[in-house]
Amino acid sequence: MLATLLVLGRLVGAQHAAPLQEPIVIRAATVIDGHGGIRHNVDIVVRGGRIAGIVPRGPLAPGTRVIDLGDRSVLPGLIDAHAHPVWYFNRQNRLHTSSDGDTPAQSMLAAAANAYATLLAGFTTIQSVGSRSDADLRDWIATQGLPGPRILTSLDPITDPRIPPDSLRALVRQRKAQGADLIKLFASASIREGGQQTMSDSQLVAVCGEAKALGLRTLVHAHSAAAVRAAALAGCTQVEHGIFVTQDVLSLLASRGTYFDPQCALVFQNYLGHRASYLGIGNYTDSGFAAMERALPLVAQDIRMALATPGLKVVYGTDAVAGADGHNAEDLVCRVQKAGEAPMHAIQAATSLNAEAMGLANQIGAIAPGLDADIIAVDGDPLADITALRRVSFVMKAGRVVRDDGVMR
Ligand SMILES: [Zn+2]
């Protein structure tokens, strides 16, 4: 254990150095490539932080650095399209709020710990939707050696339904100027408040239209069918949650090319499992918890209906909040076990489809030449047993090994 920690410490400490130029060969018995393909007994050649090639296993030049992953299954680094890394439980084991006495430094350290837990769980990219403090977390991971997943962020979401369209457009421009990678907006109330549409159709058109004109994607929190419909018709990029979707709005999303990001289990089970840490803060009331308990049986059914909708792109986002960081694979387990999704299809959602939805298909989301070397390994075969994704034992991000436990028995 101590040896493992020392090795991890050394590798993590080296993460901010320039990418190594000499090749690393990852010897893999099984590669699930993120696009639906499987390859056996190959060497993945990594150079300068990128995947240089995937070649049949063969003799190696003397001195080549080899990482032999044995019989583990190798996959692209996983991607979570919806996470909240700056949410955390304070040392009183309560959801952190701005009035709990924690200093900004303490809050940022908690966020860094969440980011690290997420990375160790095999998630090499997450989309945070979002908070203004994400910008520093994103940038310190990207350029200052802090270990964590690549982060895309909306910064603070746009939530207030009283803001007139022109001011909403100005707010979108302000987010872009502040460095947002995307725009997050709320078209409906929280599930704990019933989930009905809050922003009007014209407000949604203002936000999503202005963002599109600036080249920014829009992720829309929407629960009611009316809110989902309005988001699709407003030309927004992606709809989050959608607890109360109906077949006709799912078909509309498909025909408009709008991505759909439903959650299966993690966010609800995490809230219910940490009830005492949330209860009494904001809308985490007894009636709020009752609303979540009522919604829980709907979610797998929603995902089943979404997956059966021709042409609908169902991405993968967990809505991981405080308590859930590092458990980001749980919705993959749920989608397969509870919603009947094929394991390969679910893995594609969390890799290549998410990369496409984020506009990063030429950088991440697959094990393919030219892409960043975001490569993980799990013990077991996730195509036969999706829970293998809970057993991540190797993580490489952009060519740097950030975890290698050996095979866990
Ligand atoms: Zn969320």
Boltz pocket constraint, residues with backbone or C-beta under 6 A from the ligand:
constraints:
  - pocket:
      binder: B
      contacts: [[A, 82], [A, 83], [A, 84], [A, 129], [A, 319]]
      max_distance: 6.0
